[in-house]
């Protein structure tokens, strides 16, 4: 059946008031901070690594493509709270606000409607489970930074499958695990009381991966105190985003008592790498999200007439530019020696011993032959780091350790990649889709229209 014919049929159904069968299985992927540059450089890097210029990211191979504006209610440059709320509930709100209008009116989200329609629900993120994007789908809070409050909202959200990082907001103050709570509430135990099987802590990964979900199971997994590790740093100690999606499919797909499922998946550390100007971390976490999308595509191929898969982004982060000045080349081979992230690893390294620091750069970043200009650039940053002695670094370094940012810039500049900001940008972001009613997601849309379109497809009522 041609796309033109399907669109004509859909228009006739709408005109006659007939209700079209909604997709039964929905995957909603959100690349936090993932603009077109992030997708493009990840694909170029993959092609180079595999020595195959025809390779495409899974997200770039989907048949329906669109582009999305991202501004919030009070700024042309959104944050993740406002953008997440737009993607979740189809409304504009102020930066910093989740699940509410600027005046405090709570809004109904796609995930909540899926739950209320009897669908199984899933929330997966590589960030803390209490971070802005996941919070926007179930919490109503004027302050995205109230992560302890957002954590308690999971008790009433009744999401069937929850997996990510950030157990520090769920475990009690003074307990065995690191906590950011200011009280003795043990939300993990409370979740168990609500029927959840829980996997909490750095040692819980093996038990989680070996667990075989049964019909009716509700699972809660938080593997790290804060965010899950960057893909560059992850190793095998923590499940990958693809493994979390695979386990989510196991848990939510229950064909004998099946009203379908609605799964939200956030690749959140793409954003963090953009803030830190970490091009290799950015690429690897984009590829990690793409591997998770491949898991969903495998499910789609088994259920093509019942599945909808949408890949969106909340905004772009860092102002990543592919090329700069008069240089017409990208040199992605310069990234081959990078083995560690900038934010989580390099920031921890420099303690005043410059010899040790430069040895580290050779070992884990492939920076064994620095030019005079590169050495001068890093030495200048080390001078600043020495003067700060642990104090806040300031706007010139984005709040990061100056030594780490100098290394990030040397690596990026070698690849001829440049950054315009340590914050988000207001540029449009790409969207792609495949599956039942996917054609309705194509074209130019505001981020609120993405959620509204999904609500129309699923016969949901969202917003205020």
C-alpha positions in Angstrom: 0.0 0.0 0.0 1.5 3.3 -1.0 2.1 6.2 1.4 -0.2 8.4 -0.7 -3.0 5.8 -0.5 -2.6 5.4 3.2 -2.8 9.2 3.7 -5.9 9.4 1.6 -7.6 6.6 3.5 -6.7 8.3 6.8 -8.2 11.6 5.6 -11.4 9.8 4.6 -11.6 8.1 8.0 -11.2 11.4 9.7 -13.8 13.1 7.5 -16.4 10.4 8.1 -15.8 10.3 11.8 -14.6 6.7 11.7 -12.1 5.6 14.4 -8.9 4.1 13.0 -7.3 1.3 15.0 -4.5 2.8 17.1 -1.0 1.4 17.2 -0.7 -1.2 19.9 3.0 -0.9 20.7 4.6 2.5 20.9 8.3 3.4 21.3 9.0 7.0 22.0 12.8 7.7 21.8 14.1 11.1 22.9 17.7 12.1 22.3 18.4 14.8 24.8 20.5 17.4 23.2 20.5 15.5 19.9 20.5 18.0 17.0 21.2 17.2 13.4 24.9 17.7 13.9 25.0 15.1 16.6 23.2 12.6 14.4 25.3 13.4 11.4 28.7 13.2 13.0 27.8 9.9 14.8 26.9 8.4 11.4 30.1 9.7 9.8 32.1 8.2 12.6 30.3 4.9 12.3 31.0 4.8 8.6 34.7 5.5 9.2 35.0 2.9 12.0 33.4 0.2 9.8 35.1 1.5 6.7 31.7 1.5 4.9 30.4 4.8 3.6 27.0 3.3 2.9 26.2 2.6 6.6 23.3 4.5 8.2 22.2 5.0 11.7 19.0 3.2 12.4 17.4 6.5 13.3 18.5 8.0 10.0 17.2 5.0 8.0 13.5 5.4 9.1 11.2 6.3 6.2 9.5 9.3 7.7 11.5 12.4 8.5 10.6 15.7 10.1 12.0 18.8 11.8 10.9 20.3 15.0 11.1 23.7 16.7 11.8 23.7 20.4 11.2 27.1 22.1 9.6 27.2 25.6 6.9 29.5 26.9 9.4 32.0 28.2 12.5 31.5 26.0 13.5 30.8 22.5 16.2 28.5 24.0 14.4 25.8 25.9 15.6 23.6 28.8 14.8 19.9 29.1 12.0 20.5 31.6 9.9 22.7 29.2 10.9 20.6 26.1 10.1 17.3 27.9 6.7 18.7 28.9 6.0 19.7 25.3 6.9 16.3 24.0 5.0 14.6 26.8 1.8 16.7 27.0 1.7 18.9 23.9 1.9 22.2 25.8 4.4 25.1 26.2 5.6 25.8 29.7 8.5 27.8 31.3 12.0 26.6 31.5 12.5 24.6 34.7 8.9 23.4 35.0 7.8 19.8 34.5 4.2 18.6 33.9 2.6 22.0 34.5 1.6 25.1 32.7 3.4 28.3 33.8 0.5 29.1 36.0 0.8 25.8 37.9 -2.1 24.0 36.1 -1.1 20.3 35.9 -1.2 18.6 32.5 -2.0 15.1 31.3 0.7 13.3 29.5 0.9 10.5 26.9 2.4 8.1 29.4 -0.4 8.7 31.9 -3.0 8.3 29.1 -1.4 5.0 28.0 -1.5 3.7 31.6 -5.2 4.8 32.0 -6.1 3.1 28.7 -4.7 -0.2 30.1 -1.4 -0.2 28.2 1.7 -1.3 29.9 4.1 1.6 30.4 7.9 1.9 30.5 10.4 4.7 31.4 14.0 4.2 30.5 16.8 6.8 30.7 20.6 6.9 30.8 20.3 9.9 33.3 18.9 9.9 36.8 15.3 8.7 36.8 14.4 12.0 38.4 15.9 14.2 35.7 13.8 16.6 33.8 12.9 14.6 30.7 11.6 11.5 32.4 10.0 13.6 35.1 7.9 15.5 32.5 6.0 12.4 31.7 4.6 11.7 35.2 5.5 14.5 37.7 3.8 17.9 38.3 6.5 20.1 39.7 7.4 23.8 39.2 11.0 23.0 40.0 12.9 20.3 38.0 15.6 20.4 40.6 13.2 19.0 43.3 14.5 15.5 42.5 13.6 14.1 45.9 10.0 15.2 45.3 10.0 13.9 41.8 11.2 10.5 43.1 8.2 10.2 45.4 6.0 10.8 42.4 7.0 7.4 41.0 4.9 5.8 43.8 1.7 7.1 42.3 2.8 7.0 38.7 2.3 3.2 38.5 4.8 2.8 35.6 5.3 -0.9 34.9 8.9 -0.8 33.9 11.4 1.8 35.2 15.1 1.7 34.5 18.0 4.2 34.7 20.2 5.9 37.2 19.8 8.1 40.3 19.1 5.8 43.2 20.4 8.5 45.5 16.9 10.1 45.5 15.2 6.9 46.4 17.3 5.5 49.2 17.2 6.9 52.8 19.6 9.3 54.3 22.2 7.6 56.4 21.7 4.2 54.7 24.2 1.9 53.1 23.9 3.5 49.7 24.7 7.1 48.8 21.7 9.3 49.3 20.6 12.9 48.4 17.4 12.6 50.4 17.0 14.8 53.5 14.7 12.3 55.2 14.7 8.6 56.2 12.1 7.6 53.6 13.1 4.4 51.8 11.3 4.8 48.5 12.8 1.5 47.3 11.0 -0.4 50.1 7.9 1.6 49.4 8.0 0.6 45.7 8.4 -3.0 46.8 5.2 -2.4 48.8 3.5 -1.3 45.6 4.4 -4.6 43.9 7.7 -3.8 42.3 10.7 -6.1 41.9 13.6 -3.8 42.5 17.3 -3.8 41.3 19.2 -1.0 43.0 22.9 -0.3 43.3 26.1 -0.9 41.3 26.0 -4.6 42.1 22.4 -5.1 40.8 23.2 -5.3 37.1 23.9 -9.1 36.8 20.7 -10.0 38.7 18.7 -7.6 36.5 20.1 -9.0 33.2 19.4 -12.6 34.3 15.9 -11.8 35.5 13.1 -13.2 33.4 10.0 -11.0 33.8 6.7 -12.8 34.3 3.2 -11.6 33.3 2.1 -8.8 35.6 5.6 -8.0 36.8 6.5 -4.4 37.7 10.2 -3.7 37.7 12.2 -0.8 39.1 16.0 -0.6 38.4 18.4 2.1 39.4 22.0 1.1 38.9 24.0 4.2 39.9 23.8 7.0 42.4 23.7 9.6 39.8 23.5 9.2 36.0 24.4 6.0 34.3 28.0 6.1 33.0 28.8 7.6 29.6 29.0 4.8 27.0 32.7 5.5 26.7 33.2 4.7 30.4 30.5 2.0 30.9 32.4 -1.2 30.3 30.3 -4.2 31.2 29.4 -3.2 34.8 26.2 -1.4 33.9 23.6 -2.5 31.3 23.6 -0.6 28.0 20.6 1.4 26.9 19.9 -1.3 24.3 19.9 -3.9 27.1 17.5 -1.8 29.1 15.2 -1.6 26.1 15.5 -5.3 25.4 14.5 -6.1 29.0 11.7 -3.6 28.8 10.3 -5.4 25.8 10.4 -8.7 27.7 8.6 -7.1 30.6 5.9 -5.2 28.7 5.1 -7.5 25.9 2.4 -9.8 27.2 0.5 -11.2 24.3 -1.9 -13.3 26.3 -3.3 -10.3 28.2 -2.2 -7.6 25.8 -3.5 -4.1 25.4 -0.1 -3.1 24.2 2.6 -0.9 25.7 4.0 2.6 25.6 7.7 2.9 26.2 9.7 6.2 26.6 13.4 5.9 26.1 15.8 8.8 26.8 19.4 9.0 25.6 20.2 11.6 28.1 23.9 11.7 28.2 24.1 13.0 24.7 23.1 16.3 26.2 25.7 16.1 29.0 28.5 15.5 26.5 27.3 18.5 24.5 27.5 20.7 27.6 31.0 19.5 28.2 32.1 19.8 24.5 33.0 16.2 24.5 32.7 15.2 20.9 33.6 11.5 21.4 31.3 11.1 24.4 28.6 12.7 22.3 29.1 10.3 19.4 29.3 7.2 21.6 26.1 8.0 23.5 24.3 8.8 20.2 25.4 5.4 18.9 24.2 3.8 22.2 20.8 5.4 21.6 20.9 4.1 18.0 21.6 0.6 19.3 18.6 0.8 21.5 16.5 1.9 18.5 17.7 -1.2 16.7 16.1 -3.3 19.5 12.8 -1.6 18.9 13.1 -2.0 15.2 13.6 -5.8 15.7 10.3 -5.8 17.6 8.7 -3.7 14.9 9.7 -6.2 12.2 7.8 -8.8 14.1 4.7 -6.6 14.6 4.8 -4.1 11.7 1.1 -3.5 11.5 0.8 -2.8 15.3 3.9 -0.8 16.1 4.8 2.9 16.0 8.4 4.0 16.6 9.2 7.8 16.9 12.7 9.3 17.4 12.6 12.8 18.6 14.9 15.3 20.5 14.1 17.9 23.0 16.8 20.4 21.8 20.3 20.7 20.6 23.2 21.2 23.1 26.5 22.8 22.7 26.1 24.4 19.2 28.1 21.7 17.6 29.6 22.8 14.3 31.0 20.4 11.8 33.8 22.4 10.2 35.1 25.9 11.0 37.0 28.7 9.3 38.5 27.9 5.9 39.0 24.2 6.5 36.8 22.1 4.4 37.5 18.8 6.1 36.3 16.8 9.1 39.1 14.6 10.5 37.2 12.0 12.6 40.2 9.7 12.6 41.6 12.1 15.3 39.1 10.7 17.7 40.3 7.1 17.5 42.6 7.4 20.6 39.9 8.7 23.0 38.9 6.1 25.6 37.3 8.2 28.4 34.7 10.9 28.8 35.5 14.5 29.5 33.0 15.2 32.3 33.1 12.1 34.3 36.7 11.1 33.9 39.0 14.0 32.8 37.6 16.4 35.4 38.8 14.1 38.2 42.4 13.7 37.0 44.3 17.0 37.3 45.3 17.6 40.9 48.4 19.8 40.3 50.7 17.1 39.0 51.3 18.2 35.3 53.5 15.3 34.4 50.9 12.8 35.5 48.2 14.7 33.7 50.1 14.7 30.4 50.8 11.0 30.8 47.0 10.5 31.3 46.3 12.4 28.1 48.7 10.1 26.2 47.2 6.9 27.7 43.5 7.6 27.5 43.1 10.4 24.9 45.8 9.6 22.3 47.3 13.1 22.8 50.9 12.0 22.7 52.2 14.5 20.2 50.8 17.9 21.1 51.7 20.8 19.0 53.2 23.9 20.6 49.9 25.7 20.3 48.0 22.7 21.9 50.5 22.5 24.7 50.2 26.2 25.3 46.4 26.0 25.3 46.4 23.2 27.9 49.1 24.8 30.1 47.1 28.0 30.2 44.0 26.1 31.4 46.2 24.3 34.0 47.3 27.7 35.3 43.7 28.7 35.7 42.9 25.4 37.5 45.9 25.9 39.9 44.6 29.4 40.7 41.1 28.2 41.4 42.1 25.5 43.8 38.7 23.8 43.6 36.6 26.9 43.4 33.9 27.3 40.7 35.5 27.8 37.3 33.2 30.4 35.9 31.5 31.1 32.6 34.6 30.9 30.5 34.8 27.2 31.2 31.1 26.4 31.4 31.4 25.5 35.1 33.7 22.6 34.3 37.3 22.0 35.3 39.4 24.2 33.0 41.9 21.4 32.3 39.1 19.1 31.1 37.6 21.7 28.8 41.0 22.6 27.3 41.5 18.9 26.5 37.9 18.7 25.0 38.7 21.7 22.8 42.0 20.2 21.6 40.3 17.0 20.7 37.4 18.8 18.9 39.7 21.1 17.0 41.8 18.3 15.8 38.7 16.8 14.3 37.7 20.3 13.0 34.6 20.3 15.2 33.7 23.5 17.1 31.2 24.5 19.8 29.3 27.8 20.3 27.9 27.4 23.8 28.1 25.4 27.0 24.3 25.6 27.1 21.4 24.6 24.7 20.7 26.3 21.4 17.4 27.3 19.8 18.0 25.4 16.5 15.5 23.0 15.1 16.0 19.3 15.7 15.3 16.3 13.5 12.6 13.7 14.0 12.1 10.4 12.3 9.5 7.6 12.5 8.4 4.2 11.2 5.3 2.1 11.7 1.6 2.5 12.0 0.5 6.1 11.3 4.2 7.2 11.1 3.5 9.4 8.1 1.6 11.8 10.3 4.9 12.7 12.0 6.6 14.0 8.9 7.2 17.6 7.9 7.8 20.8 9.9 6.3 20.8 13.4 6.6 22.4 16.8 7.5 20.0 19.6 4.0 20.4 21.0 2.6 19.1 17.7 4.7 15.9 18.0 2.8 15.0 21.3 -0.5 16.2 19.9 0.0 14.0 16.8 0.8 11.0 18.9 -2.3 11.7 21.0 -4.5 11.8 17.9 -3.0 8.6 16.6 -3.6 6.8 20.0 -7.0 8.5 20.7 -5.6 10.0 23.9 -6.5 13.3 25.5 -3.5 15.2 26.7 -2.6 18.7 28.0 -4.5 20.9 30.4 
